[in-house]
Each structure stands twice: as structure tokens, then as C-alpha cells.
Amino acid sequence: MTIRVGVIGAGGMGREHIKNLAALEGVDVVVIADVDAAAALDAAGLCDAAASTDAAGVAADPSLDGVVIASPDHTHADLTIAAVERGGFVLCEKPLASGVPDAERVVAAEVAGEHPLVQVGFMRQYDPAHLHVQSAMGELGSVRHVRLVHRNTNHEAERPLDLVFSQSLIHDVHTARWLTGTEFSSITTHVVSGPRPVEHVMLLGAMADGSTVTIEFVEATYGYDVEVEVTCEHGMVTAAQPSQPVVRFEGAAHQHVGDDWFGRFSEAYRLEAADWVAGIRAGEVRGPTSTDGLAAQRVVDAAVRSAASGQREQV
Ligand code: ISE
């Protein structure tokens, strides 16, 4: 059976999903929606789809098996709910919503239906390096500490603190929950400002099982770099960096660091799209759920409160 898909949002992320979905056998990307008609038309040309400016109409279109939501964050909750209410599968880019109340509305809409329909785009869960860490943890005993480093680059605009947390650190929050299989109970955040409101963040999380998590986030200037390290009872594991050639030239040895998340996580995005479609065929959600989206949003909320209060905040 051919899976009919619509993609809402024709920016960088929408185009990445279009490319990956169109390359899958048995998938027809039939419509691309964007408020910008020219952008929709251009992206539709990538896969011979129709173009639309009616995002809500595409989300609610009963002829589609699934929709990908890659439009601006504040539109995610309502579009996801529109798709869920007509029983369609959704791959919603992170964050699931622009705040806890909206994320709760999405979860409530999904619970009111017959079965789960929503996957959230926490794609690091599909990254081979992250998966190696998770499988190595199997023989290392209880988790003591997870150390995550996220050096971000290529961000178009200067972002206020709450956006840095809901757009970027939310990935690390999900990674910590996924790797430990437990929830954050409290958070302490320290933010270093400079010319931009956020230059550097140190976040210390206490997990419900007694382990700890640190997330170091940097608006870096040199490249895109993500590190994962887990210390356990009997050993520790560090994610291998995706291999890059070492070039010796003009008296120096150079190894390229990634430019952005599209390069670093290209394989993860590809595997995520394939798994989402396989889930649609099986009538189930296989990746991160709306409950994961809501849980991550609650942690982000506490982290933002801690940055303002200077205190440890309960999640
Ligand atoms: C961006 O929106 C992403 O989703 C990337 O994965 C993340 O690393 C980056 O910080 C975000 O801004």
C-alpha cells in the first residue's frame, strides 16, 4: 500500500523531510504547505507534489495517511491536534508545542482518540552514535551521570533564553530521559550572557533514580558539535564522533568539525523518516511520543524558571 504524506513547512527542516520521505519506496509525498506560496511551490518541485498555503487544511485532509509538521514552533500544537482529530499520523518537529499547556492539549487530543498517532522529532534517538552508547550501557550497570554537550551553530537570529531552551536544549533533555529511562526531578540552570542573551548554559539535573545529568550548551562560533558520555556503575561510554578524514597540509593536520545539524544528523533524519512510515504501515507510533514531547517541555519550563530565580527548581 502506498503511504500518502503531506509536509507542512517548506523551510530547511521541511525540505530535509521531503527529501528523505520521497526517497522511500511506497511513499507518495502529495502536498507541501507553507504560508509562503513561492516556498511551497519550490519545495513541491522536489517531489512532484501539489503546493498549498492552507496548512490547517492539509493537517485535516482525510486523504493523507500522515503529515509532517515542520512549520514555526507556535503552529505545532494546533496543526497536530487537527491531524489527530481526523485520525491521521503525525511526525511533529520539536518542540511539540510552544509551552506546557499547549503540549498538554495535544496529549489530551491524542488520548481521546483510538490509538497513538503522534511522533515527535527527537531524531537523536535514531543517530547511530547515540544508539551505540545506549547499547553499550546495557552491560555497564546503573547510570551514575550523563554528560551532554551541545555546541550549536548556524542560527539565523539571536534567540531569547526561552527559545534557546525550547528549540535546542530540549534535544538534550530528551536524550537524557531516553538514555536513563527515568525522569528529571529537579533542575539548576546557570546562563552566561554576552552580546547575545545566551552565550553558554550549564544545566544540572537531578534524576528520579538518583543519577545526575549535566547539559552544556554553547552558541558556538566554530562549528556544530554534539558529545555524549555516560558514567555507570561498572564503566563508562563516550559516543564516537562520526569519522572525518585527517588532512595534513601546509604544516598542520586538520579534521573537519560539522557545520550544522543537517550534516551531523543526516543519517538520523533518514532513519527517523523510514521508521515513521514503517509505523504508519503497522498502525503504530514507534519513535518518541507526544508524552515524551510534553515531559521534555516540563523540564524546559523548570530550566527557564531556574535561570530566572537562580535557584534549583522542581520539574
Ligand atoms: C535546531 O533547531 C535543531 O533541531 C538542532 O538539532 C539543534 O542542535 C539546534 O540547536 C536547534 O537549534
Boltz pocket constraint, residues with backbone or C-beta under 6 A from the ligand:
constraints:
  - pocket:
      binder: B
      contacts: [[A, 152], [A, 155], [A, 167], [A, 168], [A, 169], [A, 171], [A, 261]]
      max_distance: 6.0
